[in-house]
């Protein structure tokens, strides 16, 4: 249970670190908005094409970086949730025995 608590604490710190990176990337371009929890595929670039970086290279690359960070954030959140459920079940077993 000690190692589970230590793992949850380290995952929480990693989660906060990724959230700080997402906030930093959001501030680099106003078109990204302030949302932390969603991917940024719906933000348009300058030209007609949105699938490559031919029109607005800097923005599209920044948007792809933010999308990777959001994916990592969701992965960490999922691992934290599963680990917390395991930790909670061990705690309940310990308390009820």
C-alpha positions in Angstrom: 0.0 0.0 0.0 3.0 2.3 0.6 4.3 1.8 -2.9 0.8 2.4 -4.3 0.5 5.7 -2.4 4.0 6.6 -3.7 3.0 5.7 -7.2 -0.2 7.8 -7.0 1.7 10.8 -5.7 4.3 10.6 -8.5 1.5 10.2 -11.1 -0.3 13.2 -9.7 2.9 15.3 -9.9 3.5 14.1 -13.4 -0.1 15.0 -14.2 0.3 18.6 -12.8 3.5 18.9 -14.9 1.8 18.0 -18.1 -1.1 20.4 -17.2 1.5 23.2 -16.8 2.9 22.4 -20.2 -0.5 22.5 -21.8 -1.2 25.9 -20.2 2.2 27.1 -21.5 1.5 25.9 -25.1 -2.0 27.5 -24.9 -0.4 30.9 -24.1 1.9 30.7 -27.2 -0.9 31.3 -29.7 -4.3 32.8 -29.0 -6.0 30.6 -31.6 -5.5 27.5 -29.3 -7.8 28.9 -26.7 -7.7 28.2 -23.0 -9.1 24.7 -23.0 -7.0 22.0 -21.3 -9.2 19.0 -21.8 -9.9 18.9 -25.5 -7.8 18.3 -28.6 -7.4 21.2 -31.0 -8.3 19.8 -34.4 -11.2 22.2 -34.8 -9.1 25.3 -34.8 -8.5 26.5 -38.4 -5.3 27.5 -39.9 -4.9 30.5 -42.3 -5.5 28.6 -45.6 -7.9 26.0 -46.8 -5.9 22.9 -46.1 -5.8 21.8 -42.5 -4.2 18.4 -42.8 -0.6 19.5 -43.3 1.7 22.3 -42.3 1.8 23.9 -45.7 -0.3 27.0 -44.8 0.7 27.9 -41.3 3.6 25.7 -40.3 4.2 27.2 -36.8 0.6 27.0 -35.7 0.0 23.5 -37.0 3.1 22.2 -35.4 2.2 23.9 -32.1 -1.3 22.4 -32.4 0.1 18.9 -32.9 2.4 19.4 -29.9 -0.7 20.4 -27.8 -2.6 17.4 -29.1 0.2 15.1 -28.0 0.3 16.7 -24.6 -3.5 16.3 -24.2 -3.2 12.6 -25.2 -0.5 12.1 -22.6 -2.6 13.9 -20.0 -5.6 11.5 -20.7 -3.3 8.5 -20.5 -1.9 9.6 -17.1 -5.5 10.3 -15.9 -6.6 6.8 -17.0 -3.6 5.1 -15.3 -4.2 7.2 -12.1 -7.9 6.2 -12.1 -7.1 2.5 -12.4 -4.3 2.7 -9.8 -6.6 4.6 -7.4 -9.3 2.0 -7.7 -6.7 -0.7 -6.9 -5.3 1.4 -4.0 -8.8 2.0 -2.6 -9.7 -1.7 -2.8 -6.5 -2.5 -0.8 -7.4 0.1 1.7 -10.9 -1.3 2.2 -9.6 -4.8 2.5 -7.2 -3.5 5.2 -9.8 -1.6 7.1 -12.5 -4.3 6.9 -10.2 -7.2 8.1 
